[in-house]
Amino acid sequence: IYSTTLIFFIFFSVGFFFEDLIVSLFKNLFNIDLRTIIARMIQQLIEQTRDLSYFGLMKFIFLNNVQSSLYGVIFGIFFSIFPLIAIIFNGYLLGFVGLMSVKAEGLLILWKILPHGIFELPAIFISLGLGIRLGVHFLTKEKIPFKTLLINSLKVFILIIVPLLVIAAFIEASLIFLGS
């Protein structure tokens, strides 16, 4: 969990402070326009949620976050590759979006984004941390059987992660409806 948090904030910082460098790097190395790709992703998300009611939006946010978190735990079994990619991508994406928001609205806009992150980010960090732990289990000398570790991870998912995501979805949907 600590590792996922550290990786997230490193890539958040990269997205926030070195966005121009990363965009140039992707353009020069891979001929990929990262800004356009991220803008399309955000536009797609806006279109999917445009006409949703408050509860529809809350459900959409919750299910999206639960799915991502569950994938982080389950797909972590495969050598932790999915959780590592997910934490790097999400960290960078949030840093990038944070920077674009600050450029458009000013620094105070970050205070509007922060409230839902108080619950959502720990849930994501825990789920991806559990996925990484499952993925590296075979490389460690841990005496806990894998099956026990998997069952315990799923219990944490149900008892801790899901409730955190319910709260986060409630806050995020409320902030979106109050802001519109």
N, C-alpha and C positions, 0 to 999 in steps of 0.2 A: 504494500500500500504506500509506504514511504517512497519507494522507487517510482511508482506511477505518478505520484504527486510531484516529485522532483523533475521527472521527464516532461510532464505536462507543463510545468512552469518554465522550464528551459525553452520548450518549443513555443509557448505563449510569448515569451520574451523575443524569440527569433521572429515570430509573426508580427509583433508589435513594433519592435525597434529596428529590425533588419528586413522589412517587407520588400523594399526596393531591390536589395541585394538578392534575395531569394527569387523574386520575380525575374530579375535579369538572368540569374543562374539557370532557372528552368527554361527560359527563352533560349539561351545560348546553348545549353547542353542537350535539351530534349525537344526544342522548338515547340514548347508548350506555353500558352498564354495563361498563366495561373490566375490572374485577375478575372479574366473572362470566364474561366471554369468556375471559380468561386461565385461570381455574380450570377451565373446560370443556376447554380445549386440553390442560392438564396432566392432567386426568382421562382424557381420550381416550388420551393417550400412555401413561399408567399401565395402562389396560385393554389396549392393544395389546401391551404388553411383560410383562404380569403372569405368564403361564405359560411364558415362554421359558426355555430352558436357558441356561447361561452362554454357550455359543457362538452360540445363537440370538439372545441379547441383543446380543452383540458384532457379529454380522452385521447386525442391525437398526440399531444405532447407526452402524456403518460405512456401510451403504448409504444411510441417511438423510443423513448428512453428505456423502457423495460426490455424491449427487443435488443437494443444496443448493449445494455448491461448484461443480459442473459447470454448473448453471443460472446461477450468478453469473457465470461466465466467458462462457458462450454468450449468455445474454440481455443481457449488458452491451452487445452489439453495437447494441442499440436505444437509443442515446443514454444509456446508463448508468442508465436508470431502475430496472431490477430490482435491480442491486447496491446502489444508494443506498437503496431501500426496504428491502431485506434487512438492510443494516447498521444502519439506524435501528431497525427492528423488533427485530432480535436484541439490539442494545445495550439498548434500553428493556426488553425482556422479561427479559434476564439481570439487569438492575438491579432490576426489580420482584420477580423470584423471589428474588434475593439478599436484598432487604429483608424479604420474607415469611419467608424461612428464618431470618434474624437475629432477627426478632420471635418466631418460634416456638422456636428452639433456642439463640439467643445468638450473639455475634460469632464464636466459634470454629468455627461451622458452615462459614464461608467457607473455612477451611483444608481441609475435606473436598471442596469443590467445585473448588478451585484446581488440583489435579494434572492432571486431564484437559484443562483449559483451556490448559495450557502448550503442548500440541501442537495442540489443536483450533482455538484462536483464531488462531494464526499462519496455519494452513491456510486458514481462512475469510478472514482479512484479505488474504492473497495472492490467493486466487481472486476475491474481490470487487474487489480492486485491479486485477487483470488485466481483469476485465469492464469496469470503469470506463475503463481505458486503451483498450480496444477501442472503447468507445462514444464517446469523445472524439477518437479518432484522426482523424476527418475534419475536426475543428475545429482541429487543430494543423497546424503546418508540418513535421511529422516526415517525413523522407525514406524511412522504412522502409515498404515496400509493406504494405497491410493483410493480404494473404494470409500474408506472412512473420510478421507480428505475431501472427496467429491461430495459425499452426503453432507458433511459439515459446511462445505461451500454453498450448497443449495439451500441449506437451512439459513445461513447468513443472508443469502439472496432474498428469501421469502420474508424473514423476520426483520431485517434491517434495511436492505436496499429498496425493496418495493415500498415500504412506508415512507422512506425519504423521497422517493420519486413521486409518490402521491402528493406530498406536501409541495415539492418543487413544481409539479404540474399545476396545482392550485394557484400558487404564487405567480408563476409565469403567465398563465391564462388571465389572471386578474390584472397583472401589469399591462398586458397587451390590450385588454378591453378598456382599462382606465386611460391608456395612452391614445386610444383611437377616438 
